[in-house]
Amino acid sequence: MLLGAGEYLRGLRQAQADELEARQALAAQAEKAVRADALGRENARLRALLDLRPALTVRSLAAEVMYEAADPFSRKVFIDRGQTHGVVLGAPVINEAGVLGQVTHVYALTAEVTLLSDRDAAIPVINTRTQQMSAAFGGTPGSPDAGGMELRFMSGNADVQAGDQLQTSGMDGIYPPGLPVARVARVERRAEAGFARILLVPAALSDGVRHVLVLEPLKTHLPPRPEPAAEPARGERQLKGQRRGASAP
């Protein structure tokens, strides 16, 4: 009887050990599958980002996001490329989905990027449906269907609809035209207000972003402004005046 009880206990302990080993193996396989899935998504985003390069009309530099700024009242990230790599102040930063932000501080080996949803961010845009130009601003209080951006100074009867796509217009001489910026999430029209409240969702969401491209500002490719006509010297103006007076009847 005692021998049978001992064998039962040994068998029970072995069964428990086998169950624990099986659970650990299953957990390891699940973790490996999660890592493989995350790696696959990251590789897909990286391939999509690199596929953008041939279509860009300006030079670009690949970079990685290191971390977000600690300031809770701003939306900024830091990238692993800086002045020694050719990053310049004001350079646009994009990912595979569209415009992420703009370089606002440059250090030797790193750079600070202010995101479009930051309260100090603004970017000229064009509505792809109506071709109407306007400006998108960050810093809008969050809402369930908006991502911290809005169109401002749009009249209450402006032709803007939820779902409209906004792209860079290129009018600021910084962002190349045609890059995705945001989607109109909601339009609030009030009879007592002269302007409509137009909330946006950024095309390039910053959460979890890792790989980006830093673009050369568009203004480096624009032709220089023509020099203003030189003002004639005082003596030359007087001589021309005398000639006009002498030729008068």
C-alpha positions in Angstrom: 0.0 0.0 0.0 2.8 2.4 1.0 4.8 1.5 -2.2 1.8 2.3 -4.3 1.4 5.7 -2.6 5.0 6.5 -3.2 4.8 5.7 -6.9 1.7 7.8 -7.1 3.4 10.8 -5.6 6.5 10.4 -7.8 4.2 10.1 -10.9 2.3 13.2 -9.7 5.5 15.2 -9.3 6.7 14.1 -12.7 3.4 15.1 -14.3 3.6 18.5 -12.7 7.2 18.9 -13.9 6.2 17.9 -17.4 3.3 20.3 -17.4 5.5 23.2 -16.2 8.1 22.4 -18.9 5.3 22.3 -21.5 4.0 25.7 -20.4 7.4 27.2 -20.5 8.0 25.9 -24.0 4.6 27.2 -25.1 5.4 30.6 -23.6 8.8 30.7 -25.3 7.2 29.8 -28.7 4.5 32.5 -28.2 7.2 35.1 -27.3 9.2 34.1 -30.4 6.1 34.4 -32.6 5.3 37.9 -31.2 8.9 39.0 -31.9 8.8 37.5 -35.4 5.5 39.3 -36.1 6.9 42.6 -34.8 10.1 42.2 -36.8 8.0 41.5 -39.9 5.9 44.6 -39.5 9.0 46.7 -38.8 10.7 45.3 -41.9 7.6 46.1 -44.0 7.6 49.7 -42.7 11.3 50.0 -43.5 10.9 48.7 -47.0 8.0 51.1 -47.6 10.1 54.0 -46.3 13.0 53.1 -48.6 10.7 52.7 -51.5 9.8 56.4 -51.2 13.4 57.5 -51.9 13.3 57.2 -55.7 10.1 59.3 -55.8 11.5 62.1 -53.7 12.8 65.2 -55.5 15.2 66.1 -52.7 18.1 64.3 -51.0 17.2 62.2 -47.9 19.0 60.6 -45.0 17.8 57.5 -43.1 17.6 57.9 -39.4 16.2 56.1 -36.3 14.1 57.6 -33.5 15.9 57.1 -30.2 13.4 58.4 -27.7 10.7 61.0 -27.0 11.4 64.3 -25.2 10.6 64.2 -21.5 8.6 67.4 -21.6 4.9 66.4 -21.2 3.7 69.7 -22.8 5.5 69.2 -26.1 5.6 66.5 -28.8 9.2 66.0 -29.8 11.5 63.0 -30.6 15.2 62.7 -31.0 16.9 60.9 -33.9 20.3 59.4 -34.2 21.6 61.7 -37.0 22.9 65.2 -36.5 25.1 68.0 -37.9 28.0 65.6 -38.7 25.7 63.5 -40.8 24.4 66.6 -42.8 21.2 67.3 -40.9 20.2 71.0 -41.0 17.8 73.1 -39.0 14.3 73.1 -40.4 14.7 69.8 -42.3 11.4 67.9 -42.9 11.2 64.4 -41.3 8.9 61.8 -42.8 8.1 58.1 -42.4 6.4 55.7 -44.8 2.9 57.2 -44.0 3.7 60.9 -44.5 5.1 64.0 -42.8 6.2 63.4 -39.1 7.6 66.8 -38.3 10.5 69.1 -38.6 14.1 69.4 -37.2 14.1 72.2 -34.6 17.5 71.6 -32.9 20.6 70.1 -34.4 23.5 68.7 -32.3 26.7 67.0 -33.4 25.3 63.4 -33.5 21.6 63.8 -32.8 18.7 66.1 -33.7 15.4 67.1 -32.1 12.3 66.7 -34.3 9.1 68.6 -33.4 6.1 66.6 -34.4 3.2 68.1 -36.3 0.9 67.6 -33.3 3.1 69.9 -31.2 1.5 73.2 -30.1 4.2 75.2 -31.9 3.9 73.3 -35.2 2.3 74.6 -38.4 2.4 73.5 -42.0 0.9 74.8 -45.2 -1.4 72.2 -46.8 -3.6 71.7 -49.8 -6.9 69.8 -49.9 -6.5 67.1 -52.6 -10.3 67.1 -53.3 -10.8 70.9 -53.7 -7.2 72.1 -54.2 -7.9 74.7 -51.5 -4.8 75.8 -49.6 -4.8 76.4 -45.9 -2.6 75.9 -42.8 -2.6 73.0 -40.3 -1.6 73.6 -36.7 -0.8 71.3 -33.8 -1.6 71.6 -30.2 -5.3 70.9 -30.5 -6.8 69.2 -27.4 -7.2 65.5 -28.0 -10.6 64.0 -28.9 -11.8 60.5 -29.7 -11.5 61.0 -33.5 -8.7 63.6 -33.8 -5.0 63.5 -33.3 -4.0 66.9 -32.0 -4.1 68.9 -35.2 -6.6 71.3 -36.8 -7.2 73.6 -39.7 -7.6 77.2 -38.5 -9.0 80.4 -40.0 -11.4 78.5 -42.3 -14.8 80.2 -42.9 -17.9 78.5 -41.6 -19.1 77.7 -45.1 -15.7 76.4 -46.4 -15.8 73.3 -48.6 -14.2 70.9 -46.2 -15.6 67.4 -45.4 -14.7 64.6 -43.1 -12.3 62.3 -44.9 -10.6 64.9 -47.0 -6.9 64.3 -47.5 -4.4 67.1 -46.9 -0.9 67.2 -48.5 2.0 69.5 -48.3 1.6 72.5 -50.7 5.3 73.3 -50.9 4.4 77.0 -50.5 6.7 77.4 -47.4 9.9 76.5 -49.3 10.6 73.7 -46.7 8.4 70.7 -47.4 8.3 69.2 -50.9 4.7 69.3 -52.3 2.5 66.2 -52.4 3.5 64.6 -49.1 0.6 63.2 -47.0 0.0 65.4 -43.9 -3.4 64.6 -42.4 -7.0 63.5 -42.8 -10.0 65.6 -41.9 -11.6 63.8 -38.9 -14.5 66.1 -38.0 -15.9 69.5 -39.1 -17.9 71.6 -36.6 -19.9 74.4 -38.0 -21.6 76.8 -35.7 -24.0 79.6 -36.7 -22.6 82.0 -34.1 -19.0 81.4 -35.1 -17.4 82.9 -38.2 -14.9 80.0 -38.5 -15.4 76.3 -38.7 -13.6 74.0 -36.3 -11.8 71.4 -38.4 -10.1 68.5 -36.5 -7.4 66.4 -38.2 -5.7 63.0 -37.8 -2.0 63.1 -38.8 -1.1 60.8 -41.6 2.1 59.8 -39.9 1.3 58.7 -36.3 4.3 59.1 -34.0 3.4 56.2 -31.6 5.9 53.4 -32.2 7.7 55.0 -35.1 11.3 54.0 -35.5 12.6 54.5 -39.0 12.4 57.9 -40.6 13.9 59.9 -43.5 15.3 63.4 -43.0 14.8 65.5 -46.1 16.8 68.4 -47.5 14.7 71.6 -47.1 13.0 72.5 -50.4 14.4 76.1 -50.3 17.9 74.8 -51.1 16.6 73.8 -54.6 14.6 77.0 -55.3 16.2 79.6 -57.7 17.4 82.7 -56.0 15.1 85.7 -56.0 15.9 88.3 -58.6 17.9 91.3 -57.4 15.9 94.5 -57.2 16.7 97.1 -59.9 19.5 99.4 -58.8 18.4 102.9 -57.8 20.0 105.4 -60.2 22.5 107.8 -58.7 21.3 111.3 -57.8 23.3 113.0 -60.6 21.9 110.6 -63.2 18.3 111.3 -62.0 18.9 115.0 -62.3 20.4 114.6 -65.8 17.4 112.5 -66.9 15.1 115.2 -65.5 16.9 117.9 -67.4 16.7 115.9 -70.7 12.9 115.4 -70.3 12.5 119.1 -69.6 14.5 120.1 -72.6 12.6 117.8 -74.9 9.2 119.1 -73.7 7.5 121.6 -76.2 
